[in-house]
Amino acid sequence: MKNKRKKYCFALDLKNKPELIDTYVEQHQKVWPEILDQIKSTGVLSMEIYQVSNRLFMIMETEPDFSLAKKQQQDSADLKVQEWETLMAKYQQALPCAKPGEKWVLMDQIFKL
C-alpha cells in the first residue's frame, strides 16, 4: 500500500556565530512541550532538523489532508508559538532567496530513488 503522508523540506540559515549556533542547537534539545503539542495538533506526524555549519534543513511528514497555510494560521494565532518564534529569531537569518518575512524556505524535490 502506498504511503499517503505528505513530505515537506525546508532550509534556513543561522547567524554564522558559533556561540549562537550552539545555543540554538541546545534550545532544540529541550523544545517546550507546548510547541511540540502545537506541531502535532496541526497534522505534522514527524519533524526532523539537520544542521551543517550554519545551514538547517527541516523534513516534515504530515497527514494526507495537511495544509501548510492552515498550519501557518494556527501558529500565528498561538501565543506560545509566537513566543518561541521570537526567541528563535535571535539565532536565525533568512536565506538569500527568501521572500520578505519568510524564514524557512520550502525546497523543491529534484531527485528520488
ChimeraX attribute file (.defattr): number of C-alpha atoms within 10 A of each C-alpha:
attribute: neighborCount
match mode: 1-to-1
recipient: residues
	/A:1	3
	/A:2	4
	/A:3	6
	/A:4	10
	/A:5	14
	/A:6	15
	/A:7	17
	/A:8	15
	/A:9	18
	/A:10	16
	/A:11	20
	/A:12	21
	/A:13	22
	/A:14	22
	/A:15	16
	/A:16	14
	/A:17	11
	/A:18	12
	/A:19	10
	/A:20	16
	/A:21	20
	/A:22	11
	/A:23	13
	/A:24	18
	/A:25	13
	/A:26	11
	/A:27	13
	/A:28	11
	/A:29	9
	/A:30	8
	/A:31	11
	/A:32	13
	/A:33	9
	/A:34	13
	/A:35	18
	/A:36	13
	/A:37	10
	/A:38	17
	/A:39	18
	/A:40	14
	/A:41	12
	/A:42	19
	/A:43	18
	/A:44	22
	/A:45	16
	/A:46	13
	/A:47	16
	/A:48	10
	/A:49	14
	/A:50	10
	/A:51	15
	/A:52	8
	/A:53	11
	/A:54	17
	/A:55	17
	/A:56	16
	/A:57	19
	/A:58	18
	/A:59	17
	/A:60	17
	/A:61	17
	/A:62	21
	/A:63	15
	/A:64	13
	/A:65	10
	/A:66	17
	/A:67	15
	/A:68	14
	/A:69	9
	/A:70	12
	/A:71	17
	/A:72	11
	/A:73	12
	/A:74	15
	/A:75	18
	/A:76	13
	/A:77	11
	/A:78	13
	/A:79	10
	/A:80	15
	/A:81	19
	/A:82	14
	/A:83	12
	/A:84	14
	/A:85	15
	/A:86	11
	/A:87	13
	/A:88	16
	/A:89	15
	/A:90	12
	/A:91	20
	/A:92	22
	/A:93	19
	/A:94	19
	/A:95	16
	/A:96	8
	/A:97	8
	/A:98	15
	/A:99	11
	/A:100	7
	/A:101	7
	/A:102	13
	/A:103	17
	/A:104	20
	/A:105	18
	/A:106	16
	/A:107	13
	/A:108	9
	/A:109	9
	/A:110	5
	/A:111	5
	/A:112	4
	/A:113	2
